[in-house]
Amino acid sequence: MGKKHCKDCRRKKAEKEAERLMDSWMCFFYNDVWCPHSEVPKHLRVGSVCQRCEHFADFEAEMEREETEIEDILRNPEKYGYRGVF
């Protein structure tokens, strides 16, 4: 005989499973983008299909812009309202 679980336990288990499934459909780089390669398990995508995805290129460009901005802030902190040394 199996264990009997209360309604709250069954509901929490179902919610957790739904959240896991929903997460597996989402883009590795963006939390609000559906992955066009969701048939591949999420933990295997990065080394395979993600490298060729348009979202990966967008993510890389965004990271490059942020890195450039951070470097500019570190070179010219006064320009951005920062005083002192980082």
N, C-alpha and C positions, 0 to 999 in steps of 0.2 A: 504494500500500500504506500502511496505517495503522501507527502505532507500536504495538509490543507493550509492554504494561505488566506488571509483576510482580504477584503476588497481593496483596501489601501495598498497592501503589498503587491497584489496583482496589477493594480493601476500604475504604481511606481515602476514595476518591472516593464510593463507595456510602454510607458513613457520613455524609459531609458533605452529600450530597444528601438523605438521610433526615432529618438534623438541620434542614436548610433547610425541608423540607416540614413537619416537625413544628412548627417555629417559625411557619410561615404559618397554622397552625390554632389557635395560641394567642392569647389575649386580648392586646390592646395594653397594657393597664394591669396585668394580673396574669399572672405566669409559670405559675401552676398552674390556669388556667381555660381551658376550650375556648371559642373564640369562636363565638357563634351565627351570625356572618356571615362564616365562613371562605371562602365562595365569592368574596368581594371581596378582592382582593390587599391584604395587610397595610398597605402604604405608602399605599393609597388610603382605608382605613377611617376614619382619624382625622377627616378632613374631611367624612365623610359619615355612615355608619351608627353610628360610635362615639358620636357626640353624643347619640343617642337610646337607647343601650343601658343596661340596668339596671346593668351593671358600671361604666359611666362615672359614674353617679349615686353608686354606692357609693364609687368612687375619689375623687370630688370631696368627699364627706362626710368620708372618712378624711383627706384633705389639709387640710380645714378644721379638723378636730379637732387634728391635729398642729400646725397654725399657731397655733391658740389656746393649746395647751400650751406651745409655744416662747415665745410672747409673755408668758405667765404666768411662765415661768422667767426671762425677761429682766427682768421687773418685780420679781420676788421671788426672787433667786438663793439667798438664805439658806434659804428654805423647802425647797429641793431639795438643800441641802448644798454649794452652790457659794459660793466666796469670791472677792472681788475683782470686777473689771469685765471684761466679755466684750469 
